[in-house]
Amino acid sequence: MWNFVGDRADLLNERFKSFVLTMQEFFLFSMRTFRNVKYIHRYRNEILTQMYVSGTESIPIIFVSSLAIGCLLTVEVGNQLEGFGAKLLTGRTTALSVIREMGPIVTGLMLAARVGARNGAELGAMQISEQIDALRAFGADPIARLVMPRLVAALVMFFPLTALSDFVGLVGGGLVAQAYHHIDPGFYWNSALNLLIVKDFVVGAIKPFAFAFIITLVSCFNGFSAQGGTAGVGRSTIKGIVVSSGLVLVANFYISKLVLENLNF
């Protein structure tokens, strides 16, 4: 019995040490990435390439997912409000949900899956094949060459993708409100847009930048940490997606809470 308890305690101790070491390495990795932002001009071609890959090529999945969420949200919200005789407030409720929460969170999760998986797989494959070591041997900083352009591209592209998600979600909701709930488009858009305040836009605008930091740094860090051949690349990619998606959900909650509680306009 005591041997079992001791073994469990040793295992927990080792896992705790491993967690602390990983957090330390991630912090140093993030600091090195931030320090290399000053080399944006030198790596402008890589940044433009990453903007196209992570931004432009992500438009279809953002469009489809946001349209589906906006339509479904309007159906459910309208059904619930109809029971209270407040169906004309469907636009107001849909707009608040999409702009504050659903638009940013759908975009964040889709990009965590698409962009995070790509970062983890590419960098993991480069780590396993020793291409990253080759960059160091030639005197290049692999973080400046491989990670910083991805971070800058994400910071630039995640915001317009979120704005696109909001727009598509509201338009889809408007079409469903007219076709399914028989709400006049004028009533829908009047309640959706005229009652929005600055706070609603601010909370939705901050999130894509926070998500860009989380998704890029976590996925790239896991790619750089890949070990064990092709199976290790798969494990690091999956880990990056899972961790970044979880952190996106946590960050979404705290950003909403802090902004809505402390912003008074």
C-alpha positions, 0 to 999 in steps of 0.5 A: 500500500505504501509503495503504491502511494509512494509511486503515485506521489513520485509520478505526480512530482515528476509531472509537476516538474515537467509542467513547470519546465514546459511553462518555463520553456514556453515563456522563453520561446514567447519572449524570443518571438516578441524580440524578433518582431523588430525584424518584420521588414527582413522577413516581409516575404515570409509574412505575406506568404503566411498571411495568404495561407492562414488568412485568405485560405481560411475564408471558406471554412470561416464563411461556412461555419459562421453562416451555419451558426448564425442561421441556427442561432436565429432559429433557436432564439426566435423560437424561444422569444416567440413564447414571450411575444418578443419575436421582434427582438430576435435581431437584437439577441442574435447581433449581441450573441454573434458580435460578442461571442459566437463570431470570435469563438467560432473563428478562434476554434476554426483557426486553432484547428486549421492554422494551429494544425498547419503550424504544428505539422510543418514545424514538427516535420522540420524539427524531426528532419533536422531542418531547424538545426540546419538553420541554426548551423547556417547562423539563422534564428529559426524563431525569427524565420519560422515563428515570428512571421506566423505570429505577425500574419495571425495578428493581421489576419485574424481580425478581418476574419472575425469581422467576416464571421460576424457579418456572415452570421448576421446576414445568415440570421437575417435570411432565416429570420425572414424565411423562417420566423417571417420577421420583416428585414427592416425590423431585424436589422433595426433591432440588430444594429441600432441598439449596439453600443461601443462595448459590444464591438470592443469585446468582440474586437479584442478577442481575435488578437488574443486568439492570434497570440495563443494559437500561433505560439502554442502550435509553434512551440509544440512543433518545435518540441516534436520528438519521435519521428512521424508519430511524434509530429502527429502527437505534437500537432494534436497537442497543439490543437487541443491546448490552443482550443482550450485556451481560446475558450478560457480566454474568451470567457475572461476577456468578455468578463473583464471588458463587460464589467470594466468598460462603461461606454 
